[in-house]
Amino acid sequence: MKILVCAKRVVDANVKVRVKSDNSDVDIEHSKMSLNPFDENAIEEASRLKEAGIATEIIVVSIGSAKCADTLRTALARGCDRAILVETDMVLEPLSIAKILQQIVLRETPDLVLLGKQAIDDDANQVGQMLAGMLDYPQSTFISKIEVIGNVLLTTRELDNGTEVLELSMPAVLTADLYLNEPRFIKLPQLMLAKKKPLEHLMLSDMDIKLRSTTRLLKAFDGEVKKQCKFINTVPELFEVLQAKKVI
């Protein structure tokens, strides 16, 4: 089994981002950047499938500036075999990213495509679903468990009201939830070994893909935090509050 995983370079989850003074966008110029946490879960699961003898090769893809090479090296240290960087300075929306990944999938023909369910910068949660639709592959999103039985995948999905188990044939597209696993700690020897693994550079301008932006950022601003909590001691008091607000 060949697995394709994605690695997006985002602001570190522990960093508080700030809006630019002109409200044109978020200021990340001097922020610490890291591998998207949900992509870490996808990469970890792919590595575990390889260690179990189920997967034979893991390819990791990132789309963005040349700085994404560092993110790919982190993914290689986590167990991926080779990396592909689609280099561009364009700000890409989910539909454009899905179109690029579609071309990579058609070229590499993986049996399984594993992505994080969303990126923590835009929280769009769209690329995996769009990619599956473009490829006409079965999909399972928000997965917290994977079982491989021959050419069949059994996936457990996290839903608002519980879980759901789906059976899919391969090739398929899966998006990983944080409940899927606990990503491993990277040791120095793994980082050193990752530098020797192949990293292929592709220029988006050289790929035969027509992209156009369908959205435009109008303004970025910090949301106002309102702390208006009221402690309620009894059920009748709760009913009074709800009736006063015309909720019931």
C-alpha positions, 0 to 999 in steps of 0.5 A: 500500500502506498500512502500520500499525506499532506503537511501544511506549514502554519503558525505554531498552535501555542503562539497568539497571532495578532492582526496587522495595524491596517487590518489587512490580514494576520501578522505572522511575519515573525511568528514561530511556524510548525506542522499543522497538528491535524496533519501530524495525526495523519502522518503518525497514522501513516507511519504506524501502518508502515511499521505494521507492515501494511504500508510500503511507502509514505509520500508527504506533500506540502504546498507553499513557499520555499520555507515549507521545506522545513515542514517537510523535513519534520514530516520525513523525520516522523516516518515519511519516505520522500517529500514533494514541495509544490512551491508558490508564493500565491495565497491559495484557497481550499479549492485551489489546494484540492486541484493541486493535490488532485494532480499529485494523486494522479501522478503518484497513484497512492492507495490511500490519501490521508489529510488532517481534517482541517488546518488551524489557520483558516479552519476551513475543513474543505480540502479533503472533501473537495479532493475526494469529490474531484477524484471520485474516491470514497471518503471518511472524515474526522476519523479516530480509528482505521482498520485495514482488512485486505483492500477494505478500510474500516474507519470510525468517524467522530460525530457530534452525537457519537461515532460512525463506522464506515467501510470503504474500498481503496483508493480512498481519502481520509481526514484525521481527527486529533483522537486518531493517535498521539504523535510521537516525539522526534529524536535528533537521529530521526531529524538527521536521517530526514536530511538524507531523504529525497525532497522533490521541488515542483513549481506551481507555475510549471504545472498545467493547472488553472487557478483563480481566486473566488474569495477576497479578504476584506478585513481582519480584526480581533474578536471582542471578548465579552465576559457576561456570566451569571450563576443560576442556582435553581431551575425556576430561576433558569426559566425566568432568565430564558423567558426574559430573553424570549428563548422560551 
